[in-house]
């Protein structure tokens, strides 16, 4: 029942906050403020419901070390997406024509903050963490990755390939980041850094959602396998490659730190009270 209560509580914040943010997207500053408020409220609600249902403090979203962990994740996420775009630009499939919309980028900070926080709390904080406790790290990583990909299958211009790419890239990498650090701030930062670079900086499509223009006025063209087509660069083989490499790195780190939970484990579970890596 803890899964049900935790998921329902965070999902309620995500739904209401998402509706409010969507209603004010024409105003960049309101989008920024309301998006950040949604993210903050979601973390607070998650901490509250975990305390109520598990009788423990939600150390995976502890304030101590949160800024540093989020910052590291955001830098890595932005760098990974930047590597994708450098390769597309080198092939001539991405061209910058000039400056885009500063206000659009400001609004996207709030929009992507709300999306990154609520999705990570739901998929890594609730689903992955609780499923891992029952079936182990590898099975939980696979199951929640598939669910994350399926959730994006309902987006505009979505395809089976796009959903599969999201499942492997985001489901794998973000789950692995949590396993390696036992902190949700790192995958939240990764998620935000990737999505904001994708939309707020490079002005490319994000999972087929028709996001507003960011800082750069740019165009993407070329083979769909490389650019991701209308779904965006997340369906690019470059994105798949770089995210798989990041997933491998995080999982190797998790193994060295002894953070992997074996399947059908009968001993006491490794929970979020473990020391958060800094």
Secondary structure, DSSP 4 states (H G I P E B T S, - for coil): -HHHHHHHHHHHHHHHHHHHHHHTTTSHHHHHHHHHHHHHHHHHHHHHHHHHHHSS--GGG-STTHHHHHHHHHHHHHHHHHHHHHHHHHTTSEEEEEE--HHHHHHHHHHHHHHHHHHHIIIIIIIIHHHHHHH-HHHHHHHHHHHHHHHGGGSTT--HHHHHHHIIIIIIHHHHHHHHHS-HHHHHHHHHHHHHIIIIIT---STTS-PPP-SEEEEE-S-HHHH-GGG-GGGSHHHHHHHHHHHHHHHHHHHHTT-PPPTT--S----TTSPPP-
